[in-house]
Amino acid sequence: MKSDIEIARSIELKKIKQVAESIGIPRDEVENYGRYIAKIPEHLIDEEKVKQSNLILVTAITATKAGIGKTTVSIGLALGLNKIGKKAIVALREPSLGPCFGMKGGAAGGGYAQVLPMEKINLHFTGDFHAITSAHNMISALLDNYIYQHQAEGFGLKEIIWRRVLDVNDRSLRSIVTGLGPRANGVTQESGFDITPASEIMAILCLAKDTEDLHRRIENIILGFTYDDKPFTVKDLGVSGAITVLLKEAIHPNLVQTAEGTAAFVHGGPFANIAHGCNSILATKMAMTFGDYVVTEAGFGADLGAEKFYNIKCRRSGLQPKLTVIVATAQGLKMHGGVSLDRINEPDMEGLCEGFGNLDKHIRNLRSFGQSIVVAFNRFANDTDEEVEAIRRHCEENLKVGFAINNAFAQGGAGATDLAKLVVETIEKNPSVPLQYTYEENDPVQQKIEKVACNLYGASVVTYSSASRKVMKLIGQMGITHYPVCIAKTQYSFSADPKIYGAVNNFEFHIKDIVINNGAEMIVAIAGEILRMPGLPKSPQAERIDIVDGKIEGLS
């Protein structure tokens, strides 16, 4: 079979205004970024149409390092829905350069279930990530300058919590010292870098309801604390307007197309292991304004992306998914069944069945939110018919959930029509009930963390560092206990230990630190050894990316 990039190049793309018109967006509202990409203004969102649209979330079992294929399934399901005569749009996150040049090589789907133009989406796209990086680091520069210019007046901050960001995996920048050298170089202090998807600006962009709300949230970002323990914010710095200006274009959702020419919105890109893992509310609502069915995804396994989609994104936006699709693979189930990673591509019925516990636990969790569920089996060439049938029986007979095979990677929309029909039938006969959140808005922060960790992850006890307890006390004093919690942890396990697979229970879950995202209006609890600035693997994908005869190679 052709590579992803070869397939992408073989497809004749429609002009983006033609794509926009096909879903009802007026041509004069389309702001072209070249021939095949556009920005669509936020004012086109119609809340009444949003309420009438059918929102479908795609999530997955706990991920392998190669992933489970949520993006491919999400795109494939949208293609399949269109194939059976429904007006469907997919809404996804933007890829980060970090994993594109590190582990993955791209994040625009795969095979014949891609969003296009793939190379541009995986690289600089419309510049949203660069705008977020620039806005974040502009705040850093302005803060450092403010401290430098006002130090003679006795101004200083006891603690600075605002770090810098870069959309590159760079472990060497996790902890740095700034202001070294002559006095004119600024005040010497410790700092560090997170990756851009972990930026609070990224979260704010994805959670803001409009430009005015974006401005308000930016004002409220806490940069540090004064010596009398008062928060120092962007509003105190007096630059919220300037930062909003840098994001003026980035806030508008991006319109592209699928491999079969249907509309796709790709906007925002927080990771689910270190942030809230969902595309922007604006892009989802834009898709729901113009589509009868909208497929979106949340990052990594359901314990991360789906939990945050419901408890953070839906709680803040009022969105109510009609159905959740959970993606499983035979390789993923075998990994969770104790099969060694170098043998998960080989037939192993015992290991496969042992891995059902991970799927079962995710489904129990999804049902706790009131969700109707369908299992999408992402089939690979080396999966046996016996393995597929065993998974089908387990889903339909033991779990009482619908099951369909996704072959969109190899066949495009035609390979996802069974899944699409099952999704439509389930929504019509048994749609999800209104969301039942894991915790109440006014629960104490500690209780919110423990309800997620114990009720969803399976922890028996949650422990806290002295630093995290100090922040929880401060949260109470600030009167912001109503913020939802965003737990940052490994994507490879229900626990905080990336090496513990399966459906682990009765473990200790340790909160190392807590970060107040006052602009994003959420509390980030950092568990275990999760890092907000990833490193590169021994052989990064960058070694295989090149331009050959004027064409990019190595992206996927």
Secondary structure by P-SEA (a helix, b strand, c coil): cccaaaaaaacccccaaaaaaaacccccccccccccbbbbbcccccaaaaaabbbbbbbbcccccccccaaaaaaaaaaaaaaaccbbbbbbbbbbccccccccccccccccccccaaaaaaccccaaaaaaaaaaaaaaaaaaaaaaaccccccccccccbbbbbccccccccccccccccccccbbbbcccccccccaaaaaaaacccaaaaaaaaaacccccccccccccccccccaaaaaaaaccccbbbbbccccbbbbbbcbbbbcccccccccaaaaaaaaacccbbbbbbccccccaaaaaaccccccccccccbbbbbbcaaaaaaaacccccccccccaaaaaaaaaaaaaaaaaaaaaccbbbbbbbccccccaaaaaaaaaaaaccccbbbbbbccccccccccaaaaaaaaaaaaccccccccccccccccaaaaaaaaacccccccbbbbcaaaaaaaaaaaaaccccbbbbbbcccccccccccccccccbbbbbbccccccccccbbbbbccccccbbbbcccccccccccccccccccc
